[in-house]
Amino acid sequence: DSNRERVSAYKVFSPDVDIYENSNEIVMQVDLPGVGKNNIKINLENDVLTIDGQIDSKQYETLRPFYSEYNVGHYKRQFSLSEQIDKDKISAQLEYGTLKLVLPKLEKAKTRSISIR
């Protein structure tokens, strides 16, 4: 049930996201340091895209960093998608801690040039 409050022993962070657009698609690059490919869930329900990244807590149990620039925890972020996105063709790829999502636009939403006669 999506109305239930979730409880976790770890902090949950909102990951940094870069979003850019061209005439054919919207691309999202989501920073998920420490999250493996098998620990990411991407769901689309009622036009809401949810990204949920879980860290492998075992790798941090004995870690005592001298200096650290980011906190360790799980990641979660949600985005409302417009009707312009072809939701059946969304793709995802994880490389070096960055999740890349490609959201293709529907044909009717793509930018077109109109010539003058």
C-alpha positions as CSV (number, residue, x, y, z in Angstrom):
1,D,0.0,0.0,0.0
2,S,1.5,3.3,-1.1
3,N,-0.1,5.2,1.8
4,R,1.8,3.4,4.5
5,E,4.8,5.1,6.1
6,R,8.1,3.3,5.4
7,V,10.6,2.8,8.2
8,S,14.3,2.2,7.5
9,A,17.5,1.9,9.6
10,Y,19.4,4.0,7.1
11,K,19.0,7.5,5.9
12,V,17.3,8.1,2.6
13,F,18.7,10.8,0.4
14,S,17.4,12.6,-2.6
15,P,20.0,12.0,-5.3
16,D,21.4,14.8,-7.4
17,V,19.9,14.7,-11.0
18,D,20.9,16.4,-14.2
19,I,18.1,16.7,-16.8
20,Y,18.5,17.8,-20.3
21,E,16.3,17.7,-23.4
22,N,16.7,17.6,-27.1
23,S,14.0,17.4,-29.8
24,N,13.6,13.6,-29.5
25,E,14.0,12.8,-25.8
26,I,14.6,13.9,-22.2
27,V,17.7,12.5,-20.5
28,M,18.1,12.2,-16.8
29,Q,21.5,11.4,-15.1
30,V,21.0,10.4,-11.5
31,D,23.9,10.2,-9.0
32,L,23.7,6.9,-7.0
33,P,27.2,6.4,-5.5
34,G,27.6,3.0,-3.9
35,V,24.5,1.5,-5.4
36,G,24.8,-1.6,-7.6
37,K,22.8,-2.5,-10.7
38,N,20.8,-5.2,-8.8
39,N,19.9,-2.7,-6.0
40,I,18.0,-0.2,-8.1
41,K,14.3,-0.3,-8.7
42,I,12.7,2.0,-11.3
43,N,8.9,2.0,-11.4
44,L,6.3,3.9,-13.4
45,E,2.9,4.1,-11.9
46,N,0.2,6.7,-12.7
47,D,2.7,8.9,-14.6
48,V,5.0,9.0,-11.6
49,L,8.6,7.7,-12.2
50,T,10.2,6.4,-8.9
51,I,13.9,5.7,-8.6
52,D,14.8,3.7,-5.5
53,G,18.5,2.8,-4.9
54,Q,19.5,0.6,-2.0
55,I,23.1,0.5,-0.8
56,D,24.8,-2.7,0.3
57,S,25.2,-1.9,3.9
58,K,27.8,-4.7,4.5
59,Q,30.5,-2.8,2.6
60,Y,30.2,0.2,5.1
61,E,29.9,-1.7,8.4
62,T,33.6,-1.6,9.2
63,L,34.5,1.5,7.3
64,R,35.9,4.3,9.4
65,P,36.6,7.1,6.9
66,F,39.2,9.7,7.7
67,Y,37.4,12.1,5.4
68,S,34.1,11.8,3.5
69,E,32.3,14.2,1.2
70,Y,29.0,12.4,1.0
71,N,26.8,10.5,3.6
72,V,26.0,6.9,3.2
73,G,22.3,5.9,2.8
74,H,19.7,4.8,0.4
75,Y,18.3,7.0,-2.4
76,K,14.8,7.8,-3.6
77,R,13.5,10.3,-6.0
78,Q,10.2,10.7,-7.8
79,F,9.2,12.6,-11.0
80,S,5.8,13.3,-12.6
81,L,6.0,12.6,-16.3
82,S,4.0,14.6,-18.9
83,E,1.8,13.1,-21.6
84,Q,4.6,13.9,-24.1
85,I,6.8,10.9,-22.9
86,D,6.5,7.6,-24.7
87,K,6.4,5.6,-21.4
88,D,6.7,2.2,-23.1
89,K,10.2,3.1,-24.5
90,I,12.0,4.5,-21.4
91,S,15.4,2.9,-21.0
92,A,18.0,2.9,-18.2
93,Q,21.7,2.2,-17.9
94,L,24.0,2.3,-14.9
95,E,27.7,3.2,-15.3
96,Y,30.2,4.4,-12.6
97,G,27.5,5.3,-10.0
98,T,25.4,7.3,-12.5
99,L,22.0,6.0,-13.6
100,K,21.1,7.3,-17.1
101,L,17.4,7.3,-18.0
102,V,16.3,8.1,-21.6
103,L,12.7,9.2,-21.9
104,P,11.7,9.3,-25.6
105,K,9.1,11.8,-26.6
106,L,6.0,10.7,-28.5
107,E,6.1,11.5,-32.2
108,K,3.4,14.2,-31.8
109,A,5.6,16.0,-29.1
110,K,8.8,16.1,-31.1
111,T,10.0,19.5,-32.4
112,R,9.6,20.0,-36.1
113,S,10.7,22.6,-38.6
114,I,8.0,24.1,-40.8
115,S,9.1,25.4,-44.1
116,I,7.6,28.6,-45.6
117,R,6.2,28.3,-49.2
